[in-house]
């Protein structure tokens, strides 16, 4: 319950009020209410197929949890509850795999959109803390999965996450790097079938509870530079893709400048990519997620009453 005692950072909230009030209109009022109220936040339970937690599935059913994405991707065992609350977390224990991973259910949408198939070469360009890498390995058996995280501390966090969920025989097809994602395209051009760019962004939930005014002020100042970084990462991802390969770009912010504007810039300036249509996926998840209207080149999950997932923006590009 520690998050409930955190104080909202007023300067961040004021900044969001000005920008999101204009961008989202009436939808901002509800999203705002959910973002500033951690007691309403919901958490999904992603089961680990490598530890076969059948008893846990029964327990979740008894507690009123239900399966999410079952018709879209049966191999992904994700459970959600209709009421706010957080399932107890598991501690890291050396030599023992964890049974489940707790996460915002919307963060699985980029993995669904990526649609990894067995044998494919896959890059998770900004992989820490590791939830999406874990989800990819629940969905398929890639020929190789490269998990990259530039920051040393976050890279160690990523490595521990992988070791907690993935057995050694599967880890033999997983490599972790600490590279600048902007350089990967030049280092390994045309190498990957699929690339996930879960980009550094204005993390709306986290930023609203900044630990100090100084930290918040620095974040707001840095925000203007994020689209440039995101575009550079996307250009690198495109270069790393083989012709016909696809990438998914995602963020956990409501910011149009970091979402649709970034994708529009890449589409307007890179003649070798096309936007993929995500309308089928949007229709399939619309019962469980509130999706913003009028979003170009992707979909945006808005935190809503009873569906307090997101923010999460997802767009998909194919290299031609």
C-alpha positions as CSV (number, residue, x, y, z in Angstrom):
1,X,0.0,0.0,0.0
2,X,3.1,2.3,-0.1
3,X,1.9,3.9,-3.3
4,X,-1.2,5.2,-1.6
5,X,0.9,7.3,0.8
6,X,2.8,9.0,-2.0
7,X,2.0,12.6,-2.7
8,X,0.9,13.7,-6.2
9,X,3.5,16.1,-7.6
10,X,1.4,19.2,-8.4
11,X,3.8,20.6,-11.0
12,X,3.6,17.4,-13.1
13,X,-0.2,17.3,-12.7
14,X,-0.5,21.0,-13.8
15,X,1.7,20.2,-16.8
16,X,-0.5,17.2,-17.7
17,X,-3.6,19.3,-17.3
18,X,-2.4,21.8,-19.8
19,X,-1.2,19.3,-22.4
20,X,-3.7,16.4,-22.0
21,X,-6.7,18.7,-21.5
22,X,-6.2,20.0,-25.0
23,X,-5.2,16.6,-26.6
24,X,-7.9,14.4,-25.0
25,X,-10.7,16.8,-24.3
26,X,-13.4,15.2,-22.0
27,X,-11.6,11.9,-21.9
28,X,-8.9,13.5,-19.9
29,X,-11.1,14.0,-16.8
30,X,-11.6,10.2,-16.3
31,X,-8.1,9.3,-17.2
32,X,-6.8,11.9,-14.8
33,X,-9.0,10.5,-12.0
34,X,-7.6,7.0,-12.5
35,X,-4.0,8.1,-12.8
36,X,-4.0,10.1,-9.6
37,X,-5.8,7.3,-7.6
38,X,-3.5,4.3,-7.1
39,X,-6.2,2.6,-5.1
40,X,-8.1,2.1,-8.4
41,X,-5.1,0.7,-10.3
42,X,-5.5,-2.9,-11.5
43,X,-2.8,-5.5,-11.9
44,X,-2.8,-8.6,-14.2
45,X,-1.2,-11.9,-13.3
46,X,0.9,-13.4,-16.1
47,X,1.5,-17.1,-15.5
48,X,4.9,-18.6,-16.3
49,X,4.4,-21.7,-18.5
50,X,7.9,-22.9,-17.6
51,X,6.9,-23.5,-13.9
52,X,3.5,-25.1,-14.7
53,X,1.5,-23.4,-11.9
54,X,-1.7,-25.4,-12.3
55,X,-2.7,-25.0,-8.6
56,X,-2.3,-21.2,-9.0
57,X,-4.8,-21.2,-11.9
58,X,-7.3,-22.9,-9.7
59,X,-6.6,-20.4,-6.9
60,X,-7.1,-17.4,-9.3
61,X,-10.4,-18.8,-10.5
62,X,-11.6,-19.2,-6.9
63,X,-10.6,-15.6,-6.2
64,X,-12.7,-14.4,-9.1
65,X,-10.0,-13.8,-11.7
66,X,-10.7,-14.5,-15.3
67,X,-8.6,-15.2,-18.4
68,X,-7.6,-12.3,-20.7
69,X,-6.6,-12.7,-24.4
70,X,-7.6,-16.4,-24.4
71,X,-9.3,-16.2,-27.8
72,X,-6.6,-14.0,-29.3
73,X,-3.5,-15.9,-28.0
74,X,-4.3,-19.1,-26.1
75,X,-0.6,-19.7,-25.2
76,X,-0.6,-16.5,-23.1
77,X,-2.1,-17.2,-19.7
78,X,-3.0,-13.8,-18.3
79,X,-5.5,-13.4,-15.5
80,X,-7.3,-10.2,-14.4
81,X,-9.7,-9.3,-11.6
82,X,-12.7,-7.0,-12.0
83,X,-11.8,-5.2,-8.8
84,X,-8.7,-3.1,-8.0
85,X,-6.0,-4.8,-6.0
86,X,-2.7,-6.4,-6.3
87,X,-1.9,-10.1,-6.1
88,X,1.0,-10.8,-3.7
89,X,4.4,-10.5,-5.4
90,X,6.9,-13.3,-5.4
91,X,10.5,-12.7,-4.2
92,X,13.5,-13.7,-6.4
93,X,14.9,-17.0,-5.2
94,X,18.1,-18.3,-6.7
95,X,17.6,-21.5,-8.6
96,X,13.8,-21.4,-8.5
97,X,11.5,-20.1,-11.2
98,X,8.7,-17.7,-10.3
99,X,5.2,-18.8,-11.1
100,X,3.8,-15.4,-12.3
101,X,4.6,-11.8,-13.2
102,X,2.5,-8.9,-12.1
103,X,1.9,-6.1,-14.6
104,X,-0.4,-3.6,-16.2
105,X,-2.5,-5.7,-18.6
106,X,-2.2,-3.0,-21.3
107,X,1.6,-3.6,-21.4
108,X,0.9,-7.0,-23.1
109,X,-0.8,-5.4,-26.1
110,X,2.6,-4.6,-27.8
111,X,3.5,-8.3,-27.5
112,X,0.2,-9.3,-29.0
113,X,0.7,-6.8,-31.9
114,X,4.3,-8.1,-32.5
115,X,2.9,-11.7,-33.0
116,X,6.2,-13.5,-32.7
117,X,6.4,-16.9,-34.3
118,X,8.6,-19.9,-33.5
119,X,12.0,-19.7,-35.0
120,X,12.0,-15.9,-35.6
121,X,14.9,-13.7,-34.7
122,X,13.6,-11.0,-32.3
123,X,15.0,-7.9,-30.7
124,X,13.5,-6.2,-27.6
125,X,15.4,-2.9,-28.0
126,X,14.5,-1.3,-24.6
127,X,13.8,-4.4,-22.6
128,X,14.1,-3.5,-18.9
129,X,12.5,-4.4,-16.5
130,X,11.8,-7.5,-18.7
131,X,8.0,-8.0,-18.6
132,X,7.6,-7.9,-22.4
133,X,10.5,-10.2,-23.0
134,X,9.0,-12.7,-20.5
135,X,5.7,-12.4,-22.4
136,X,7.3,-13.0,-25.8
137,X,8.8,-16.2,-24.5
138,X,5.4,-17.3,-23.1
139,X,3.9,-16.8,-26.6
140,X,6.5,-18.5,-28.9
141,X,10.0,-20.0,-29.1
142,X,12.1,-17.5,-31.0
143,X,15.1,-18.7,-32.9
144,X,16.9,-16.1,-30.8
145,X,15.7,-13.2,-28.6
146,X,18.1,-10.3,-28.0
147,X,17.1,-8.2,-25.0
148,X,18.8,-4.9,-24.9
149,X,19.0,-2.3,-22.1
150,X,21.6,0.5,-22.2
151,X,21.4,1.5,-18.5
152,X,23.7,-0.8,-16.4
153,X,21.4,-0.8,-13.3
154,X,18.3,-1.5,-15.4
155,X,20.2,-4.2,-17.4
156,X,21.0,-6.0,-14.1
157,X,17.3,-5.8,-13.2
158,X,16.4,-7.3,-16.6
159,X,18.9,-10.1,-16.2
160,X,17.5,-11.0,-12.8
161,X,13.9,-11.0,-14.2
162,X,14.9,-13.3,-17.0
163,X,16.7,-15.7,-14.6
164,X,13.6,-15.7,-12.4
165,X,11.3,-16.9,-15.1
166,X,13.2,-18.6,-17.9
167,X,14.9,-22.1,-17.5
168,X,18.5,-22.6,-18.6
169,X,17.6,-24.5,-21.8
170,X,15.5,-21.6,-23.0
171,X,18.0,-19.0,-21.9
172,X,20.5,-20.5,-24.3
173,X,18.5,-18.7,-27.1
174,X,18.3,-15.4,-25.2
175,X,21.1,-12.8,-25.2
176,X,21.2,-9.6,-23.1
177,X,23.1,-6.5,-24.3
178,X,23.9,-3.1,-22.9
179,X,24.0,-1.2,-26.2
180,X,22.7,2.2,-27.2
181,X,19.6,1.1,-29.2
182,X,20.3,3.9,-31.7
183,X,23.4,2.0,-32.9
184,X,21.9,-1.5,-33.2
185,X,20.6,-1.0,-36.8
186,X,24.1,-0.1,-38.0
187,X,25.7,-3.0,-36.1
188,X,23.3,-5.6,-37.3
189,X,21.4,-4.4,-40.4
190,X,18.6,-6.6,-41.7
191,X,19.1,-9.2,-38.9
192,X,15.6,-9.4,-37.3
193,X,12.2,-10.7,-38.2
194,X,10.6,-8.7,-35.4
195,X,11.6,-5.7,-33.3
196,X,9.9,-4.3,-30.2
197,X,10.7,-0.7,-29.4
198,X,9.1,-0.1,-26.0
199,X,10.6,3.4,-25.9
200,X,11.8,5.6,-23.1
201,X,8.9,8.0,-22.6
202,X,7.0,10.3,-20.2
203,X,5.8,7.6,-17.8
204,X,2.6,9.3,-16.8
205,X,1.8,7.1,-13.7
206,X,5.4,7.3,-12.4
207,X,5.9,11.0,-13.1
208,X,2.7,12.0,-11.2
209,X,4.3,10.6,-8.1
210,X,7.8,12.1,-8.6
211,X,9.9,12.0,-5.4
212,X,10.7,15.7,-5.5
213,X,9.8,19.0,-7.3
214,X,13.4,19.0,-8.5
215,X,13.1,15.6,-10.1
216,X,9.7,16.5,-11.6
217,X,11.1,19.8,-13.0
218,X,14.0,18.0,-14.6
219,X,11.6,15.4,-16.2
220,X,9.4,18.0,-17.6
221,X,12.4,19.8,-19.1
222,X,13.7,16.6,-20.6
223,X,10.3,15.7,-22.1
224,X,10.7,18.0,-25.1
225,X,13.8,15.9,-26.1
226,X,12.1,12.5,-25.9
227,X,10.5,12.5,-29.4
228,X,13.9,13.0,-31.0
229,X,15.3,10.0,-29.1
230,X,12.2,7.9,-30.0
231,X,12.6,8.7,-33.7
232,X,16.3,7.7,-33.6
233,X,15.4,4.4,-31.9
234,X,12.8,3.7,-34.5
235,X,15.1,4.5,-37.4
236,X,17.6,2.1,-35.9
237,X,14.9,-0.6,-35.5
238,X,13.9,-0.2,-39.1
239,X,17.5,-0.7,-40.2
240,X,17.8,-3.8,-38.0
241,X,14.7,-5.4,-39.7
242,X,14.9,-7.7,-42.6
243,X,12.7,-6.7,-45.6
244,X,9.2,-7.9,-44.8
245,X,9.9,-7.8,-41.1
246,X,7.8,-5.8,-38.7
247,X,8.3,-3.7,-35.6
248,X,6.0,-2.5,-32.8
249,X,6.5,0.9,-31.2
250,X,4.9,1.4,-27.7
251,X,5.0,3.9,-24.9
252,X,3.2,4.2,-21.5
253,X,2.3,7.9,-22.0
254,X,-0.8,9.8,-23.3
255,X,1.5,12.3,-25.1
256,X,0.6,12.7,-28.8
257,X,4.1,14.2,-29.4
258,X,5.6,10.9,-28.2
259,X,3.0,8.6,-29.9
260,X,1.3,9.4,-33.1
261,X,3.6,12.3,-34.0
262,X,6.6,10.1,-33.7
263,X,5.1,7.5,-36.0
264,X,3.9,10.1,-38.5
265,X,7.4,11.6,-38.7
266,X,8.9,8.1,-39.4
267,X,6.3,7.3,-42.0
268,X,6.8,10.7,-43.7
269,X,10.6,10.4,-43.7
270,X,11.3,6.7,-44.2
271,X,10.1,5.4,-47.5
272,X,10.7,1.7,-46.7
273,X,8.0,1.3,-44.0
274,X,4.2,1.1,-44.0
275,X,1.8,1.3,-41.0
276,X,0.1,-1.9,-40.2
277,X,-3.6,-1.9,-39.4
278,X,-4.4,-2.8,-35.7
279,X,-8.2,-2.5,-36.0
280,X,-8.8,-6.2,-35.6
281,X,-6.7,-6.3,-32.4
282,X,-8.5,-3.2,-31.2
283,X,-11.9,-4.8,-31.8
284,X,-10.8,-8.0,-30.0
285,X,-9.7,-6.1,-26.8
286,X,-12.3,-3.3,-26.7
287,X,-14.4,-5.1,-24.1
288,X,-11.5,-5.0,-21.6
289,X,-9.7,-1.8,-22.5
290,X,-10.9,1.8,-23.2
291,X,-9.4,2.9,-26.4
292,X,-9.1,6.6,-27.4
293,X,-10.9,7.7,-30.6
294,X,-9.3,9.5,-33.5
295,X,-5.8,8.0,-32.9
296,X,-3.8,7.7,-36.1
297,X,-1.4,4.9,-36.9
298,X,-2.1,2.9,-33.8
299,X,-4.2,2.6,-30.6
300,X,-4.1,4.3,-27.3
301,X,-5.4,2.7,-24.0
302,X,-7.0,5.2,-21.7
303,X,-7.3,4.5,-17.9
304,X,-11.0,4.2,-17.2
305,X,-13.3,3.3,-14.3
306,X,-13.3,-0.4,-13.9
307,X,-10.7,-0.7,-16.6
308,X,-7.8,1.1,-15.0
309,X,-5.2,-0.1,-17.5
310,X,-2.8,2.0,-19.4
311,X,-1.8,4.5,-20.6
312,X,-0.4,2.4,-23.4
313,X,0.2,3.4,-27.0
314,X,0.9,0.8,-29.6
315,X,1.7,1.1,-33.3
316,X,3.0,-1.4,-35.8
317,X,5.2,-0.9,-38.9
318,X,6.3,-3.2,-41.7
319,X,9.5,-2.9,-43.6
320,X,9.0,-3.1,-47.4
